[in-house]
């Protein structure tokens, strides 16, 4: 939903060296579960979705 590649691109455009360091699929936590109806209404998820992808992005100056 947040666009990991877009984040990497924005960090790179700001002069940092950025890359995705790790990804993990995990069941939704309480925050996403509490917002399910809104996320569906916005077309951001389907009814069947119940996993989120956690992404760690590393960015540093050279």
DSSP file (Angstrom, degrees, kcal/mol; ACC not computed):
  #  RESIDUE AA STRUCTURE BP1 BP2  ACC     N-H-->O    O-->H-N    N-H-->O    O-->H-N    TCO  KAPPA ALPHA  PHI   PSI    X-CA   Y-CA   Z-CA
    1    1 A X              0   0    0      0, 0.0    51,-0.0     0, 0.0    44,-0.0   0.000 360.0 360.0 360.0 -31.4    0.0    0.0    0.0
    2    2 A X        -     0   0    0      4,-0.0     5,-0.1     5,-0.0     0, 0.0   0.687 360.0-121.5 -90.9 -15.8    2.8    2.4    0.7
    3    3 A X     >  -     0   0    0      3,-0.1     4,-2.0     2,-0.1     5,-0.2   0.985  22.9-162.9  78.0  75.5    4.9    1.7   -2.4
    4    4 A X  H  > S+     0   0    0      1,-0.2     4,-2.4     2,-0.2     5,-0.2   0.892  90.1  51.4 -58.7 -42.3    8.3    0.5   -1.3
    5    5 A X  H  > S+     0   0    0      1,-0.2     4,-2.8     2,-0.2    -1,-0.2   0.893 107.7  52.8 -65.8 -37.7    9.9    1.1   -4.7
    6    6 A X  H  > S+     0   0    0      2,-0.2     4,-2.5     1,-0.2    -1,-0.2   0.906 109.2  50.0 -61.7 -40.6    8.5    4.7   -4.8
    7    7 A X  H  X S+     0   0    0     -4,-2.0     4,-2.4     2,-0.2    -2,-0.2   0.927 110.8  48.6 -62.6 -45.3   10.1    5.3   -1.4
    8    8 A X  H  X S+     0   0    0     -4,-2.4     4,-2.6     1,-0.2    -2,-0.2   0.923 111.7  50.6 -59.8 -44.4   13.4    3.9   -2.6
    9    9 A X  H  X S+     0   0    0     -4,-2.8     4,-2.5     1,-0.2    -2,-0.2   0.904 110.5  48.5 -61.6 -42.7   13.2    6.1   -5.7
   10   10 A X  H  X S+     0   0    0     -4,-2.5     4,-1.1     2,-0.2    -1,-0.2   0.900 112.2  48.5 -65.9 -40.7   12.4    9.2   -3.6
   11   11 A X  H  <>S+     0   0    0     -4,-2.4     5,-2.1     2,-0.2     3,-0.3   0.915 112.4  48.9 -64.1 -42.5   15.4    8.5   -1.3
   12   12 A X  H ><5S+     0   0    0     -4,-2.6     3,-1.9     1,-0.2    -2,-0.2   0.909 108.3  53.5 -63.3 -42.5   17.7    8.0   -4.3
   13   13 A X  H 3<5S+     0   0    0     -4,-2.5    -1,-0.2     1,-0.3    -2,-0.2   0.750 103.0  59.4 -64.3 -23.1   16.4   11.2   -5.9
   14   14 A X  T 3<5S-     0   0    0     -4,-1.1    -1,-0.3    -3,-0.3    -2,-0.2   0.396 128.9 -96.1 -85.9   3.4   17.4   13.0   -2.7
   15   15 A X  T < 5S+     0   0    0     -3,-1.9    47,-0.4     1,-0.3     2,-0.3   0.553  84.7 123.3  97.5   8.4   21.0   11.9   -3.1
   16   16 A X      < -     0   0    0     -5,-2.1     2,-0.7    -6,-0.1    -1,-0.3  -0.674  63.9-122.9 -99.3 156.8   21.0    8.7   -0.9
   17   17 A X  E     +A   60   0A   0     43,-2.9    43,-1.9    -2,-0.3     2,-0.4  -0.899  45.0 177.0 -93.2 117.9   21.9    5.2   -1.8
   18   18 A X  E     +A   59   0A   0     -2,-0.7     2,-0.3    41,-0.2    41,-0.2  -0.947  13.1 158.0-130.4 145.0   18.7    3.2   -1.0
   19   19 A X  E     -A   58   0A   0     39,-2.1    39,-2.8    -2,-0.4     2,-0.5  -0.984  46.1 -97.9-157.8 156.9   17.6   -0.4   -1.4
   20   20 A X  E     -A   57   0A   0     -2,-0.3    37,-0.3    37,-0.2     3,-0.1  -0.681  34.5-175.5 -76.6 123.2   15.2   -2.8    0.1
   21   21 A X  E     -     0   0A   0     35,-3.1     2,-0.3    -2,-0.5    36,-0.2   0.786  61.4  -5.1 -91.7 -31.4   17.1   -4.8    2.7
   22   22 A X  E     -A   56   0A   0     34,-1.2    34,-2.5     2,-0.0     2,-0.3  -0.989  52.9-161.3-161.3 154.6   14.4   -7.3    3.7
   23   23 A X  E     +A   55   0A   0     -2,-0.3     2,-0.3    32,-0.2    32,-0.2  -0.988   9.7 179.7-138.0 146.3   10.7   -8.2    3.2
   24   24 A X  E     -A   54   0A   0     30,-1.9    30,-3.2    -2,-0.3     2,-0.5  -0.972  21.6-139.9-148.3 134.5    8.4  -10.4    5.2
   25   25 A X  E     +A   53   0A   0     -2,-0.3     2,-0.3    28,-0.2    28,-0.2  -0.833  34.0 167.3 -92.5 126.8    4.7  -11.3    4.8
   26   26 A X  E     -A   52   0A   0     26,-2.8    26,-3.1    -2,-0.5     3,-0.1  -0.948  40.9 -90.4-137.0 155.4    2.9  -11.3    8.1
   27   27 A X  E     -A   51   0A   0     -2,-0.3    24,-0.2    24,-0.2    23,-0.0  -0.323  60.0 -86.4 -61.8 150.5   -0.8  -11.5    9.1
   28   28 A X        -     0   0    0     22,-2.0    -1,-0.1     1,-0.1     2,-0.1  -0.261  43.4-136.7 -57.7 141.1   -2.4   -8.1    9.5
   29   29 A X     >  -     0   0    0     -3,-0.1     4,-2.2     1,-0.0     5,-0.2  -0.258  35.9 -84.1 -87.2-176.9   -2.0   -6.4   12.9
   30   30 A X  H  > S+     0   0    0      1,-0.2     4,-2.0     2,-0.2     5,-0.1   0.800 123.3  57.3 -64.0 -30.5   -4.7   -4.7   14.8
   31   31 A X  H  > S+     0   0    0      2,-0.2     4,-0.8     1,-0.2    -1,-0.2   0.967 111.4  40.0 -67.9 -51.4   -4.4   -1.3   13.0
   32   32 A X  H >4 S+     0   0    0      1,-0.2     3,-0.8     2,-0.2     4,-0.3   0.908 114.2  54.5 -64.4 -40.0   -5.0   -2.7    9.5
   33   33 A X  H >< S+     0   0    0     -4,-2.2     3,-1.1     1,-0.3     4,-0.3   0.900 106.4  52.3 -59.9 -38.7   -7.7   -5.0   10.7
   34   34 A X  H 3< S+     0   0    0     -4,-2.0    -1,-0.3     1,-0.2    -2,-0.2   0.707 113.4  44.6 -70.7 -17.8   -9.5   -2.0   12.3
   35   35 A X  T <X S+     0   0    0     -3,-0.8     4,-2.6    -4,-0.8    -1,-0.2   0.256  78.4 112.2-107.9  10.6   -9.3   -0.2    8.9
   36   36 A X  H <> S+     0   0    0     -3,-1.1     4,-2.5    -4,-0.3     5,-0.2   0.901  76.2  49.9 -52.2 -50.6  -10.4   -3.1    6.7
   37   37 A X  H  > S+     0   0    0     -4,-0.3     4,-2.4     1,-0.2    -1,-0.2   0.918 113.3  46.2 -58.8 -45.4  -13.7   -1.6    5.6
   38   38 A X  H  > S+     0   0    0      2,-0.2     4,-2.1     1,-0.2    -1,-0.2   0.915 111.5  51.5 -64.3 -43.5  -12.2    1.8    4.7
   39   39 A X  H  <>S+     0   0    0     -4,-2.6     5,-2.4     1,-0.2     6,-0.8   0.893 111.5  47.9 -61.8 -39.9   -9.3    0.1    2.8
   40   40 A X  H ><5S+     0   0    0     -4,-2.5     3,-1.4    -5,-0.2    -1,-0.2   0.928 110.0  52.1 -64.8 -45.1  -11.9   -2.0    0.8
   41   41 A X  H 3<5S+     0   0    0     -4,-2.4    -2,-0.2     1,-0.3    -1,-0.2   0.849 109.1  50.5 -60.1 -34.9  -14.0    1.1    0.1
   42   42 A X  T 3<5S-     0   0    0     -4,-2.1    -1,-0.3    -5,-0.2    -2,-0.2   0.537 113.8-119.4 -80.7  -6.8  -10.9    2.9   -1.3
   43   43 A X  T < 5S+     0   0    0     -3,-1.4    -3,-0.2    -4,-0.4    -2,-0.1   0.715  79.1 123.7  75.9  20.6  -10.1    0.0   -3.5
   44   44 A X  S   <S+     0   0    0     -5,-2.4     2,-0.3    -6,-0.2    -4,-0.2   0.688  74.5  19.6 -87.0 -19.3   -6.7   -0.5   -1.8
   45   45 A X  S    S-     0   0    0     -6,-0.8     2,-0.2    -9,-0.1    -2,-0.2  -0.939  72.2-124.1-142.1 164.1   -7.4   -4.2   -0.8
   46   46 A X    >   -     0   0    0     -2,-0.3     3,-1.1     1,-0.1    -6,-0.1  -0.651  36.1-105.2-101.7 167.4   -9.6   -7.1   -1.8
   47   47 A X  T 3  S+     0   0    0      1,-0.2    -1,-0.1    -2,-0.2    -7,-0.0   0.816 117.9  55.7 -60.0 -31.3  -11.9   -8.9    0.6
   48   48 A X  T 3  S+     0   0    0      2,-0.0    -1,-0.2     0, 0.0     2,-0.2   0.625  81.1 109.1 -81.5 -13.2   -9.5  -11.9    0.6
   49   49 A X    <   +     0   0    0     -3,-1.1     3,-0.1     1,-0.1    -4,-0.0  -0.430  21.5 144.8 -71.3 133.3   -6.4  -10.0    1.7
   50   50 A X        +     0   0    0     -2,-0.2   -22,-2.0     1,-0.1     2,-0.4   0.223  50.2  82.0-148.7  12.5   -5.2  -10.7    5.2
   51   51 A X  E     -A   27   0A   0    -24,-0.2     2,-0.3   -26,-0.0   -24,-0.2  -0.944  55.0-161.9-119.4 144.4   -1.4  -10.5    4.9
   52   52 A X  E     -A   26   0A   0    -26,-3.1   -26,-2.8    -2,-0.4     2,-0.6  -0.899  17.6-129.6-118.5 154.5    0.8   -7.4    4.8
   53   53 A X  E     -A   25   0A   0     -2,-0.3     2,-0.4   -28,-0.2   -28,-0.2  -0.914  16.7-153.2-105.5 116.9    4.3   -7.1    3.5
   54   54 A X  E     -A   24   0A   0    -30,-3.2   -30,-1.9    -2,-0.6     2,-0.4  -0.761  15.3-165.3 -86.9 133.7    6.7   -5.5    5.9
   55   55 A X  E     -A   23   0A   0     -2,-0.4     2,-0.6   -32,-0.2   -32,-0.2  -0.975  13.1-156.6-126.4 131.1    9.6   -3.8    4.1
   56   56 A X  E     -A   22   0A   0    -34,-2.5   -35,-3.1    -2,-0.4   -34,-1.2  -0.938  13.8-166.4-105.9 122.8   12.9   -2.6    5.5
   57   57 A X  E     -A   20   0A   0     -2,-0.6     2,-0.5   -37,-0.3   -37,-0.2  -0.930   4.7-156.7-111.6 128.6   14.6    0.1    3.4
   58   58 A X  E     +A   19   0A   0    -39,-2.8   -39,-2.1    -2,-0.5     2,-0.4  -0.899  15.8 175.1-105.0 130.7   18.2    1.0    4.0
   59   59 A X  E     +A   18   0A   0     -2,-0.5     2,-0.3   -41,-0.2   -41,-0.2  -0.999   4.2 163.3-136.0 138.1   19.3    4.5    2.9
   60   60 A X  E     -A   17   0A   0    -43,-1.9   -43,-2.9    -2,-0.4     2,-0.2  -0.991  36.5-109.1-150.5 156.8   22.7    6.1    3.4
   61   61 A X              0   0    0     -2,-0.3   -45,-0.1   -45,-0.2   -46,-0.0  -0.536 360.0 360.0 -76.9 150.1   24.9    8.9    2.2
   62   62 A X              0   0    0    -47,-0.4    -1,-0.1    -2,-0.2   -46,-0.1   0.421 360.0 360.0 -97.6 360.0   28.0    8.0    0.3
